[in-house]
Amino acid sequence: MNRRQSLKSLAALATIQIVPSRVLGLAGQTPPSEEITRAIIGCGGISASHLGMPGKLLALCDVDQSHLDQRMKDADAEKNGIKGYHDFREVLERKDIDVIHVATPPHWHALIAIAAAKSGKDVWCEKPMSRTIGEGVAMIKAVEENKRVFRLNTWFRFKDNFYGMGVPVKQIKKAAMQDLLGWPLKITVSGVTGFDWKLGTWVGKTNLPVQPVPEGFDYNFWLGPAPEKPYSAHRTHASFRGYWDYDGGGLGDMGQHYLDPAQYILNKDHTAPISVEIDADPQDADAIGTWRRIEFTYADGCKIILDGANKDKDAKYIEGPKGWITKGFESSIPDLAKKLDALPDPDPVITDFHESVRTRKKFALNEQNGFWSCTMVNMGVTAHRLNKSLKFDPKALKFDNEDANKLISQPMRGPWKIEA
């Protein structure tokens, strides 16, 4: 069997490759409580944080040889038996790898995660989960049909202090769900409330100069499903977030970090807002610009406001008819901390990915709830790209605008496509 035939055979075999015996610790093999094997696909800046994550690293993969060489060096690859790859499909052919870390730019997230799921791998995916709503739907299907475990790599709903709030999200969740603030609630995400949207950082450039592709960089493979465009250094690597073809600017970069906890706090893990309003200037067809304000509204009247211009100097992070909580965990509610201590914690969830792999139970932030917070990000990106306020049907996953609906499932270039 040649390599091409071998790759084609992965899809046919995927449905029966549920849990390898080694992953379950059968036949005397090491169970995942002691060892999970993994590979990292994408060796850019964010991949550095994946090197030290749990599990035995067996493979690194990147289309840029200089990036791959650097991560191989960082991981002491020769000593640790780590193999380097150019083509992610060759990594997926290996039967000794349990988990694929998807650390590529977002325009590759869905394709690689879906292929990994179909090849019998569990998936640890960088944010945003997907670049489009349609890709997110396909990711859910692949993960669940192939009985995979999926983790999205943003953790603030269950770990660490939540940026400028200075406390874990569960404290704010308890206040919201136990009716200390009243209902409906409004959340404002801005520099005033402790969140930097990095809008100036992720701005694309128009009239990019055409430059020679660096030696060792497979630019065509890097583009992959994205439209073919002349190489310019600013279009790739650290600054790719400034271009619609690959990401969504500051919203794509920070949106799921900021909005997933907000969704969780409001108990919206199974739905999306019904409208998104945008205040921005008209956008370039290629390069992403800034926005001033994005407002999401749910069917029950709850709102999430993204104040990119930091215009509301008196904004509170979360407020309702009975009170508010804001940056530094300041609150209008007397003895808030004491009251929260007396309230039950949110339902327990699995926050150890090894445990999810071993038990086959969903991780705390998975393909389902991660899809809905990413849908909110993609709703905002769509409104920003078109510079139009939009209505949205969370059940049909459709906008009230034909141009917006065309962005739900975008065409892919060349051989790349997502199978239905």
Secondary structure as UniProt FT lines:
FT   HELIX           3..14
FT   TURN            15..16
FT   HELIX           21..24
FT   TURN            27..28
FT   TURN            32..34
FT   STRAND          37..41
FT   TURN            45..46
FT   HELIX           47..51
FT   STRAND          56..61
FT   HELIX           65..74
FT   TURN            75..76
FT   HELIX           77..80
FT   STRAND          83..85
FT   HELIX           88..92
FT   TURN            95..96
FT   STRAND          99..102
FT   HELIX           106..108
FT   HELIX           109..118
FT   TURN            119..120
FT   STRAND          122..125
FT   HELIX           133..145
FT   TURN            146..147
FT   STRAND          150..152
FT   TURN            156..158
FT   HELIX           163..165
FT   HELIX           169..177
FT   TURN            178..179
FT   STRAND          186..190
FT   TURN            191..194
FT   TURN            199..202
FT   TURN            215..216
FT   HELIX           219..223
FT   TURN            224..225
FT   HELIX           233..235
FT   HELIX           237..242
FT   TURN            244..246
FT   HELIX           249..265
FT   TURN            266..267
FT   TURN            269..270
FT   STRAND          275..280
FT   STRAND          291..297
FT   TURN            299..300
FT   STRAND          303..307
FT   TURN            308..309
FT   TURN            313..314
FT   STRAND          318..320
FT   TURN            321..322
FT   STRAND          323..326
FT   HELIX           327..329
FT   STRAND          330..331
FT   TURN            334..335
FT   HELIX           336..341
FT   HELIX           353..359
FT   HELIX           367..386
FT   STRAND          390..393
FT   TURN            394..397
FT   STRAND          398..399
FT   HELIX           402..406
FT   TURN            407..408
FT   TURN            414..415
//
